[in-house]
């Protein structure tokens, strides 16, 4: 593999991991202000 392929694969893995972490696996905060921000982020994702 060349250097560019490895960099693209790593970027893709980071994006996919972030998508599932933000959208599905992390629970919502009990603090109203934080929870509202989390919900906004989930709606974008």
Beta strands, then each sheet from edge to edge (+ up, - down):
end
